[in-house]
C-alpha cells in the first residue's frame, strides 16, 4: 500500500503534460497599405482643339476607381490594363480651364491636374508689301483673324484708300494716279487687341510725264480722283467780276472726260462725245433757239493745232455757238484736221474749219459749204517741233 501511494504523485506528474496542446497559434497577417502611382504624376495638358491622353495607374493589383471634378473631362478607365483614357473637347475661350482626376482604392487618393490651354489670338495677312504702277489701281489683302477683332485705316488726306471688310476677311487698297514724276511710298497698320500690329507698306511708280493739254478735262478743270459729278462749276474767265461762266450738273466718265453739263442756269444742254483715244469727236448743244453740233476730225500730222483763236474770234464771239470753250476745252489739240459746224436750226450756217499742215507750216481755212462762197485763211502758223510758235492773221 505504501508503495502505491508513493507512486501516485509521480503518475500524476507524468500524466500532466498529456492534457495540454502541443501546437503553436497561427499569426494574423495584416496586408500592407497599397500605394497608387499615376503617370504622368502632375498634369495632363491639352491644347484648345482638345483630344485624348492616357493616364497610367500602378495600383499593385488593388481595385481602384476614378473620379473627375468637371463634366468637360471624360474618363474611360481600364482596370485590367491599368490605364485611364482622358478626353476633352474643343475650348474656344481665351483663358485656360482646369480640373482634376482622382484615383481612389489605395492608402491615399491620388490626383492629377487636367489643364486645357485657352485660344491664342492670331492676326495674319497674306501680303504686307504692295507695289503699284503709276496709274489708279487696286489690290486685295486677305486677313486671317482668330479670336480678334481687327481694323485697318489709311492716313487721312493720303493718296491711297483702304476699305476693310471684316466679314469677308479682306482689305481693298486703292491708289490714285501719281501725278508726280517721282515715285512715292506710304504705309498703314492692321491692328487688333491682344496681337501685334501688321504694317503694310505701299510703293507707287513715278507718274508719266503727261502734258497738261493731254490730260483729262476733269484734271484740267482742277478735279482729281474719282470725280463723277459736279453740281455746279463757276469760272471767272477774264477776271473776278466779268464774264462769269456757270455750269451745272456736270457729268464725267471714269477717265475724267466731261460728258454733259447745263449752261447758264438751264438755258442750254451740252453733251460731249469721245473716241477710243479720249479725243473729242462731237459737241452737241441745244436750247430753245439753238440746236447745233461741232464735229471734230483728226489726222496723223503730229502737231498740236491751236483752237483758242478759232473759238474766241469766229465761233463764240458771234453768239451763235456759245459753248464757253475757255472754261473746259483744251487750247491745243493734237492731230486735229477739221472742226465742222452743223446747225440744225439754220442749215445754211453749216461750215467747216480745216487745218492744213505741211512740215512746220500750216493754215486754218474756212469753208462755208455753199457753192461760190469761200473765205481767205483765218490765219497761218509756224511750228517749232510739235507746237505752234507763231500765228499770222
C-alpha positions in Angstrom: 0.0 0.0 0.0 2.7 2.4 0.8 4.4 1.8 -2.5 1.2 2.6 -4.3 0.6 5.8 -2.5 4.1 6.9 -3.1 3.9 6.2 -6.8 0.7 8.2 -7.4 2.2 11.6 -7.4 4.8 10.5 -9.9 2.0 9.2 -12.1 0.0 12.3 -12.0 3.2 14.2 -12.7 3.7 12.1 -15.7 0.2 12.4 -17.0 0.0 16.2 -16.5 1.6 17.2 -19.8 -0.7 14.9 -21.7 -3.6 17.2 -21.0 -2.0 20.3 -22.8 -1.9 21.0 -26.7 1.4 20.6 -28.4 0.7 23.1 -31.5 1.5 26.9 -31.6 -1.2 29.5 -32.7 -1.0 30.9 -36.4 -0.1 34.7 -36.6 -2.8 37.0 -38.1 -1.4 38.7 -41.4 -2.4 42.3 -41.9 -1.9 43.5 -45.7 0.4 46.4 -46.2 -1.3 49.6 -47.5 -1.4 49.9 -51.3 0.3 53.0 -52.7 -1.1 54.1 -56.1 1.2 55.8 -58.6 0.0 57.8 -61.6 1.9 58.6 -64.8 2.1 61.4 -65.5 2.0 62.4 -61.9 1.3 66.1 -62.0 -0.6 67.2 -65.0 -2.4 66.3 -68.3 -2.1 69.3 -70.7 -4.5 69.7 -73.6 -4.4 72.3 -76.5 -7.5 74.3 -77.4 -8.6 71.7 -80.0 -8.9 69.1 -77.3 -8.1 65.4 -77.8 -7.3 62.2 -75.7 -4.4 61.5 -73.4 -3.6 58.3 -71.4 -3.1 58.2 -67.7 -1.2 55.1 -66.4 -2.3 53.7 -63.0 0.0 51.5 -61.0 -2.1 50.1 -58.1 -0.2 46.8 -57.4 -3.2 44.7 -58.2 -5.6 46.5 -55.9 -9.1 47.5 -57.1 -9.3 51.2 -57.9 -11.8 53.7 -59.4 -11.6 57.2 -61.0 -13.4 60.3 -60.1 -13.4 63.6 -62.1 -14.0 67.2 -60.9 -15.8 68.6 -64.0 -18.2 67.5 -66.7 -16.0 68.6 -69.5 -13.5 65.9 -68.6 -14.4 62.5 -69.9 -12.7 59.4 -68.5 -12.6 55.8 -69.6 -10.8 53.6 -67.0 -9.4 50.1 -67.9 -8.5 48.4 -64.5 -7.1 45.3 -66.1 -4.7 47.4 -68.3 -4.0 49.9 -65.6 -4.9 52.9 -67.7 -7.4 55.8 -68.0 -8.2 57.4 -71.3 -8.9 61.1 -70.7 -10.7 63.1 -73.4 -11.7 66.7 -73.6 -13.5 68.6 -76.3 -12.5 71.9 -78.0 -12.2 75.0 -75.9 -12.6 78.4 -77.6 -12.1 80.8 -74.7 -9.0 83.0 -74.4 -8.5 81.8 -70.8 -7.4 78.3 -69.9 -9.5 75.9 -67.9 -8.5 73.3 -65.3 -9.9 70.3 -63.3 -8.7 67.2 -61.6 -8.9 63.4 -61.9 -8.7 61.4 -58.6 -7.9 57.7 -58.3 -9.0 56.0 -55.1 -8.6 52.5 -53.8 -5.2 52.8 -52.2 -3.8 54.1 -48.9 -4.4 57.6 -50.1 -6.3 59.1 -53.0 -4.0 60.3 -55.8 -5.0 63.1 -58.2 -3.6 64.7 -61.3 -4.5 68.1 -62.7 -6.2 68.4 -66.1 -5.4 71.7 -67.9 -6.6 72.9 -71.3 -5.0 75.9 -72.8 -7.0 78.9 -74.0 -7.1 80.1 -77.6 -4.2 82.4 -78.6 -5.4 85.4 -80.6 -3.8 85.4 -84.1 -3.8 88.0 -86.9 -2.0 87.4 -90.2 -2.1 88.9 -93.7 -1.2 87.2 -96.9 0.8 90.2 -98.1 2.5 93.2 -96.4 4.1 94.8 -99.4 2.2 96.3 -102.3 3.7 97.7 -105.5 1.7 99.8 -107.9 2.1 101.3 -111.3 1.7 105.0 -111.8 -2.0 104.8 -112.6 -5.0 104.2 -110.5 -5.0 100.6 -109.3 -6.4 98.3 -106.5 -5.0 95.3 -104.7 -6.7 93.0 -102.2 -5.2 91.7 -99.0 -6.5 88.5 -97.3 -6.7 88.8 -93.5 -6.9 85.8 -91.2 -8.1 86.5 -87.6 -8.5 84.1 -84.8 -10.4 85.4 -81.8 -9.5 89.0 -82.5 -11.5 92.0 -83.8 -9.3 93.9 -86.3 -9.3 97.1 -88.3 -7.3 98.9 -90.9 -7.4 102.6 -91.6 -5.4 104.7 -94.1 -4.0 108.1 -93.2 -6.3 111.0 -93.8 -5.8 113.0 -96.9 -3.4 110.5 -98.5 -3.1 109.2 -102.0 -4.5 105.8 -101.2 -7.7 104.4 -99.7 -8.2 101.4 -97.5 -11.5 99.5 -97.3 -11.7 96.8 -94.7 -14.3 94.0 -94.8 -14.1 92.1 -91.5 -16.8 89.6 -92.5 -15.0 88.7 -95.7 -11.6 88.9 -94.2 -10.3 91.3 -96.9 -8.8 94.7 -97.3 -9.1 96.6 -100.6 -6.3 99.1 -101.2 -6.8 101.6 -104.0 -4.2 104.1 -105.1 -4.8 107.2 -107.2 -2.9 108.1 -110.2 0.5 109.5 -109.4 0.7 113.0 -111.0 4.4 113.5 -110.0 7.4 112.4 -111.8 8.9 110.8 -108.7 7.8 107.5 -107.0 6.1 107.7 -103.7 5.5 105.3 -100.7 3.3 105.0 -97.7 2.0 102.6 -95.1 -0.9 101.7 -92.9 -1.4 99.3 -90.0 -3.8 96.3 -89.5 -4.4 96.3 -85.7 -6.4 94.2 -83.1 -6.5 93.8 -79.4 -4.0 91.4 -78.0 -2.0 90.9 -81.2 1.0 92.7 -82.7 0.1 95.3 -85.4 0.8 94.3 -89.0 2.3 97.1 -91.1 1.6 97.1 -94.8 3.9 99.2 -97.0 2.9 100.7 -100.4 5.0 101.9 -103.2 3.9 103.5 -106.4 5.9 104.2 -109.6 6.6 107.7 -110.8 3.8 109.3 -112.8 4.2 109.6 -116.6 5.2 112.9 -118.0 1.8 113.8 -119.5 1.4 117.3 -120.8 -1.4 119.4 -119.4 -3.3 119.6 -122.6 -3.2 115.8 -122.9 -4.8 115.2 -119.5 -8.5 114.6 -118.9 -10.9 117.6 -118.9 -11.6 116.9 -115.2 -7.9 117.2 -114.5 -7.6 120.4 -116.4 -10.6 121.9 -114.6 -9.0 121.2 -111.3 -10.8 118.0 -110.3 -8.7 115.0 -109.1 -9.5 111.4 -108.2 -12.7 109.5 -109.0 -14.8 112.5 -109.9 -18.2 111.6 -111.5 -20.5 114.5 -110.9 -20.2 118.2 -110.1 -23.3 120.0 -109.1 -22.1 123.5 -110.1 -18.9 124.9 -111.6 -18.1 128.6 -111.7 -15.3 130.1 -113.8 -14.2 133.7 -113.9 -12.8 133.8 -117.4 -11.5 137.4 -117.6 -11.5 138.4 -114.0 -13.3 138.2 -110.7 -16.2 140.5 -111.8 -16.6 139.9 -115.6 -17.6 137.0 -117.8 -18.8 134.7 -115.1 -19.3 131.2 -116.6 -21.8 129.0 -114.8 -22.2 125.2 -115.5 -24.5 122.9 -113.6 -24.9 119.1 -113.4 -21.5 118.3 -114.8 -21.1 114.6 -115.6 -17.7 112.9 -116.1 -16.8 109.4 -117.1 -14.3 107.2 -115.3 -11.4 108.6 -117.2 -12.2 112.2 -116.3 -13.8 113.2 -119.6 -16.6 115.7 -119.4 -19.8 114.1 -120.8 -22.5 116.7 -120.3 -23.5 119.9 -118.5 -26.2 122.6 -118.4 -25.0 126.1 -119.3 -26.3 129.3 -117.8 -28.8 128.1 -115.3 -30.6 125.7 -117.7 -30.6 127.7 -120.9 -28.5 125.2 -122.9 -27.9 121.4 -122.5 -24.5 120.3 -123.8 -23.1 116.8 -124.4 -19.6 115.8 -125.4 -18.6 112.6 -127.3 -15.1 110.9 -127.5 -13.3 108.3 -129.4 -11.3 105.3 -128.0 -8.3 107.6 -127.6 -10.3 110.1 -125.4 -10.3 112.7 -128.2 -13.4 114.9 -128.6 -15.4 113.8 -131.6 -18.5 115.9 -131.1 -20.0 118.7 -129.0 -23.8 118.9 -129.2 -25.7 121.8 -127.8 -29.4 122.6 -127.6 -31.6 125.3 -126.2 -34.9 127.0 -127.1 -33.3 128.8 -130.1 -30.2 126.8 -130.8 -29.6 123.3 -132.0 -26.1 122.7 -133.3 -23.1 120.3 -133.2 -19.4 120.7 -133.6 -17.8 117.7 -135.2 -14.0 117.1 -134.8 -11.8 115.2 -137.3 -8.2 114.0 -136.9 -5.3 113.0 -139.0 -1.7 112.0 -138.2 0.4 115.1 -138.7 1.6 115.0 -135.1 1.2 118.8 -134.5 -0.7 120.5 -131.7 -3.0 122.9 -133.5 -4.4 125.9 -131.7 -8.2 126.2 -131.3 -8.5 129.2 -129.0 -8.3 131.8 -131.8 -11.0 129.9 -133.7 -13.4 129.8 -130.9 -12.6 133.2 -129.5 -12.8 135.2 -132.7 -15.1 133.2 -135.0 -17.4 131.0 -133.1 -18.1 132.1 -129.6 -17.8 135.8 -130.4 -20.7 135.6 -132.9 -23.0 134.4 -130.1 -24.3 131.6 -132.3 -22.3 128.9 -130.7 -21.7 129.8 -127.0 -20.0 126.8 -125.5 -17.5 128.6 -123.3 -14.6 126.6 -124.6 -12.1 128.5 -122.4 -13.5 127.0 -119.2 -13.0 123.4 -120.1 -11.7 122.6 -123.7 -8.0 122.2 -124.4 -6.3 125.1 -126.0 -4.3 122.8 -128.2 -5.5 119.6 -129.9 -3.1 117.0 -131.4 -3.6 115.8 -135.0 -6.7 117.9 -135.4 -7.6 118.4 -139.1 -11.1 119.9 -139.1 -14.0 121.2 -137.0 -17.3 121.1 -138.8 -20.3 123.1 -137.7 -23.7 121.5 -138.2 -26.6 123.9 -137.4 -29.9 122.0 -137.3 -31.8 125.3 -136.8 -30.2 127.1 -139.7 -28.5 124.6 -142.1 -27.2 127.5 -144.2 -24.7 128.2 -141.4 -23.0 124.8 -141.9 -19.3 125.3 -142.4 -16.0 123.6 -141.8 -12.8 124.9 -140.4 -9.9 122.9 -141.8 -6.3 122.8 -140.6 -3.7 122.2 -143.4 -0.3 121.2 -142.1 2.9 120.8 -144.2 6.1 120.4 -142.3 6.5 123.2 -139.8 3.9 125.4 -141.5 0.1 125.4 -141.5 -3.1 127.3 -142.0 -6.7 127.4 -140.8 -9.1 127.8 -143.7 -12.9 128.3 -143.7 -15.3 126.5 -145.9 -19.0 127.6 -145.7 -20.0 124.7 -147.8 -22.1 127.0 -150.0 -21.1 127.0 -153.7 -19.0 130.0 -154.6 -18.6 131.2 -151.1 -15.1 130.7 -149.8 -13.1 132.8 -147.4 -9.4 133.5 -147.1 -7.5 131.5 -144.4 -8.2 132.8 -141.0 -4.6 132.6 -140.0 -1.4 130.8 -140.8 1.1 129.4 -138.3 4.6 128.1 -137.9 5.6 125.2 -135.6 8.6 124.6 -133.5 8.5 120.8 -133.4 5.1 119.7 -132.4 3.9 123.0 -131.0 2.8 126.3 -132.7 5.3 129.1 -132.4 3.8 132.0 -134.4 0.3 132.8 -135.7 -0.2 135.2 -138.6 -3.5 136.9 -139.2 
